[in-house]
Amino acid sequence: MSSLAAIAALIGDPSRAAMLQALLPGEALTAGELARVAGIGAPAASSHLKALVEAGLLRVHAQGRHRYFALGGEEVAAALETLLCLARPAVSVRPPWPHGEAFRTGRLCWHHLAGRLGVALYARLTEDGWLEPAPGGWATTARGEARFTELGVDLAAARAATRFACDCMDWSERRPHLAGGLGREVTSLLLRRRWLNRIEPRADEALRRRRLECTPEGRRALESEFGLAA
């Protein structure tokens, strides 16, 4: 297992950091795509990716002539999101958000909903009795079990994850959003029903790759189902 210092050194390289951020939405990208994101050549990208795979920060899937890279798991994504929080520490007067309000409103963190929408949904689920504290995170209440089932959330798939429901500190909001299998399945439902849509980026737009936008139907549904104003 890699030491903390070795992991920190790997993440600290600007090219590798750019690659890791590009993979935060949870999708797999090729070495060429990641090279363009990082602004480096193919040989350098290959060297960086090899080191990240060996450290367990990335996993690789070979298919035909292509090799697809993805984050090593949800724990890696959560660690990166937390480090992004530390990269812009809170101060008494916070600087303007540099990436645009649309990106701050809704985006993917691994496979779960982040940004203002993610934080607001987390608050609603925990404060309105859908979830209750449990060892290592959260469990559904009887009310939450019924409501999630009514909405079509795949609770069996959520429980098959390493962690069912847990906190992930949000990079832009500095408050938690919902992670774990439940966070993934709730986000999957929102996308499947077209309440949220993904924004298609250019290959070099690492941040935009994560962005989500709320549809008109989604605004109505989030308000009626969760009491959220999107």
C-alpha positions as CSV (number, residue, x, y, z in Angstrom):
1,M,0.0,0.0,0.0
2,S,1.3,3.4,-0.9
3,S,2.3,5.8,2.0
4,L,0.5,9.0,2.6
5,A,3.5,11.0,1.5
6,A,3.6,9.0,-1.8
7,I,-0.1,9.5,-2.5
8,A,0.2,13.3,-1.7
9,A,3.2,13.6,-4.1
10,L,1.2,11.8,-6.9
11,I,-1.8,14.1,-6.4
12,G,0.3,17.2,-6.1
13,D,1.7,17.1,-9.6
14,P,-0.4,19.6,-11.7
15,S,-0.8,17.2,-14.7
16,R,-1.9,14.3,-12.5
17,A,-4.2,16.6,-10.5
18,A,-5.8,17.7,-13.8
19,M,-6.4,14.1,-14.8
20,L,-7.9,13.2,-11.5
21,Q,-10.3,16.1,-11.5
22,A,-11.4,15.2,-15.1
23,L,-12.4,11.8,-13.8
24,L,-14.4,13.0,-10.8
25,P,-17.8,12.6,-12.6
26,G,-17.2,8.8,-12.6
27,E,-16.8,8.2,-16.3
28,A,-13.8,6.5,-17.8
29,L,-11.6,8.4,-20.3
30,T,-8.8,7.3,-22.6
31,A,-5.2,8.2,-22.2
32,G,-5.4,10.6,-25.1
33,E,-8.4,12.4,-23.6
34,L,-6.6,12.7,-20.3
35,A,-3.5,14.0,-22.0
36,R,-5.5,16.8,-23.7
37,V,-7.1,17.7,-20.3
38,A,-3.6,17.9,-18.7
39,G,-2.1,19.7,-21.7
40,I,0.8,17.2,-22.0
41,G,2.0,14.7,-24.7
42,A,1.2,11.0,-24.9
43,P,4.5,9.7,-23.4
44,A,4.2,11.9,-20.3
45,A,0.6,11.0,-19.9
46,S,1.4,7.3,-20.1
47,S,4.0,7.7,-17.3
48,H,1.6,9.7,-15.1
49,L,-1.3,7.2,-15.6
50,K,1.0,4.2,-14.9
51,A,2.0,5.8,-11.5
52,L,-1.7,6.6,-10.6
53,V,-2.8,3.0,-11.4
54,E,0.0,1.5,-9.4
55,A,-1.0,3.6,-6.4
56,G,-4.6,2.5,-6.7
57,L,-5.8,6.0,-7.4
58,L,-7.0,4.9,-10.9
59,R,-8.2,1.6,-12.4
60,V,-7.8,0.7,-16.0
61,H,-10.0,-1.3,-18.4
62,A,-8.6,-2.5,-21.7
63,Q,-11.1,-2.8,-24.6
64,G,-9.7,-3.5,-28.1
65,R,-7.0,-1.0,-28.8
66,H,-8.1,1.4,-26.2
67,R,-7.4,1.6,-22.5
68,Y,-10.0,3.4,-20.3
69,F,-9.1,5.0,-17.0
70,A,-11.4,5.8,-14.1
71,L,-11.0,6.7,-10.5
72,G,-10.1,3.8,-8.2
73,G,-13.3,4.1,-6.2
74,E,-15.6,6.3,-4.3
75,E,-13.1,6.8,-1.5
76,V,-10.6,8.3,-4.0
77,A,-13.4,10.7,-5.2
78,A,-14.3,11.7,-1.7
79,A,-10.6,12.4,-0.9
80,L,-10.2,14.6,-4.0
81,E,-13.4,16.5,-3.3
82,T,-12.1,17.2,0.3
83,L,-8.7,18.3,-1.0
84,L,-10.5,20.7,-3.4
85,C,-12.1,22.2,-0.3
86,L,-8.7,22.7,1.3
87,A,-7.3,24.3,-1.8
88,R,-9.6,27.3,-1.2
89,P,-9.8,27.5,2.6
90,A,-12.8,29.4,4.1
91,V,-12.0,33.0,5.2
92,S,-14.1,35.6,6.8
93,V,-14.9,37.2,3.5
94,R,-14.9,34.5,0.8
95,P,-13.5,35.3,-2.6
96,P,-15.8,35.1,-5.6
97,W,-16.5,31.6,-6.9
98,P,-14.1,31.4,-9.9
99,H,-15.9,28.7,-11.9
100,G,-19.3,30.2,-12.6
101,E,-22.6,29.9,-10.8
102,A,-23.9,27.3,-13.2
103,F,-21.1,24.9,-12.2
104,R,-21.7,25.7,-8.5
105,T,-25.4,25.0,-8.7
106,G,-25.2,21.4,-9.8
107,R,-22.4,19.0,-10.7
108,L,-21.3,15.4,-10.3
109,C,-18.9,14.3,-7.6
110,W,-18.1,10.7,-8.6
111,H,-21.6,9.3,-9.2
112,H,-23.5,11.6,-6.8
113,L,-25.0,15.0,-6.9
114,A,-22.9,17.9,-5.6
115,G,-23.1,21.7,-5.5
116,R,-26.0,23.7,-4.1
117,L,-28.5,21.2,-5.3
118,G,-26.6,18.3,-3.7
119,V,-26.2,20.1,-0.4
120,A,-29.8,21.1,-0.3
121,L,-31.0,17.6,-1.1
122,Y,-28.8,16.2,1.7
123,A,-30.2,18.7,4.1
124,R,-33.8,17.8,3.1
125,L,-33.3,14.1,3.4
126,T,-31.6,14.3,6.8
127,E,-33.7,17.0,8.4
128,D,-37.1,15.7,7.1
129,G,-36.7,12.2,8.5
130,W,-35.9,10.2,5.4
131,L,-32.5,9.3,6.9
132,E,-31.3,8.6,10.4
133,P,-27.7,8.4,11.8
134,A,-26.1,4.9,11.6
135,P,-22.6,3.6,12.2
136,G,-20.4,5.0,9.4
137,G,-23.1,7.2,7.9
138,W,-26.9,7.1,7.5
139,A,-29.7,4.5,7.3
140,T,-33.2,4.9,5.9
141,T,-36.1,5.4,8.2
142,A,-39.5,3.7,7.6
143,R,-40.6,7.0,5.9
144,G,-37.5,7.2,3.9
145,E,-37.7,3.6,2.8
146,A,-41.3,4.1,1.6
147,R,-40.5,7.4,-0.2
148,F,-37.4,6.2,-1.9
149,T,-39.3,3.2,-3.1
150,E,-42.2,5.3,-4.4
151,L,-39.8,7.4,-6.4
152,G,-38.1,4.4,-7.9
153,V,-34.7,4.6,-6.2
154,D,-33.0,1.2,-6.4
155,L,-32.3,0.6,-2.7
156,A,-31.0,-2.9,-3.2
157,A,-28.3,-1.6,-5.6
158,A,-27.5,1.2,-3.0
159,R,-27.1,-1.4,-0.3
160,A,-24.7,-3.5,-2.4
161,A,-22.2,-0.6,-2.4
162,T,-19.3,-0.5,0.0
163,R,-21.1,2.2,2.0
164,F,-24.8,2.7,1.8
165,A,-25.1,6.4,2.7
166,C,-22.4,8.8,4.0
167,D,-21.3,12.4,3.9
168,C,-18.9,13.9,1.3
169,M,-17.7,17.5,2.0
170,D,-18.8,19.7,-0.9
171,W,-16.0,21.6,-2.6
172,S,-17.9,24.8,-3.4
173,E,-20.4,24.9,-0.5
174,R,-18.2,23.6,2.3
175,R,-21.1,21.6,3.6
176,P,-21.8,17.9,3.0
177,H,-23.7,16.3,0.2
178,L,-24.9,12.6,0.1
179,A,-22.5,10.0,-1.1
180,G,-22.4,6.2,-1.0
181,G,-24.6,3.8,-2.8
182,L,-27.7,5.8,-2.0
183,G,-26.2,9.0,-3.3
184,R,-25.3,7.2,-6.5
185,E,-28.8,5.7,-6.9
186,V,-30.7,9.0,-6.2
187,T,-28.5,10.8,-8.7
188,S,-29.1,8.0,-11.2
189,L,-32.8,8.5,-10.8
190,L,-32.6,12.2,-11.3
191,L,-30.7,11.7,-14.5
192,R,-32.8,8.8,-15.7
193,R,-36.0,10.9,-15.3
194,R,-34.4,13.8,-17.1
195,W,-34.9,16.0,-14.0
196,L,-31.2,16.8,-14.4
197,N,-29.2,16.7,-17.6
198,R,-25.4,16.5,-18.1
199,I,-23.6,19.2,-20.1
200,E,-21.5,17.9,-22.9
201,P,-18.0,19.4,-22.7
202,R,-15.1,19.7,-25.1
203,A,-12.3,17.3,-24.3
204,D,-10.2,19.9,-22.5
205,E,-13.0,21.2,-20.3
206,A,-12.3,19.1,-17.1
207,L,-14.7,21.1,-14.9
208,R,-17.5,21.4,-17.4
209,R,-17.5,17.6,-17.7
210,R,-19.0,17.5,-14.3
211,R,-21.7,20.1,-14.7
212,L,-25.5,19.3,-14.4
213,E,-28.4,21.5,-15.3
214,C,-32.0,21.2,-14.0
215,T,-34.7,20.8,-16.6
216,P,-38.1,22.6,-16.3
217,E,-39.7,19.3,-15.4
218,G,-36.9,18.7,-12.9
219,R,-37.6,22.0,-11.1
220,R,-41.2,21.1,-10.6
221,A,-40.3,17.5,-9.5
222,L,-37.6,18.6,-7.0
223,E,-40.1,21.0,-5.4
224,S,-43.0,18.6,-5.3
225,E,-41.0,15.5,-4.2
226,F,-38.3,17.0,-2.0
227,G,-39.4,20.6,-1.3
228,L,-36.4,22.0,-3.1
229,A,-36.3,25.2,-5.2
230,A,-34.0,24.5,-8.1
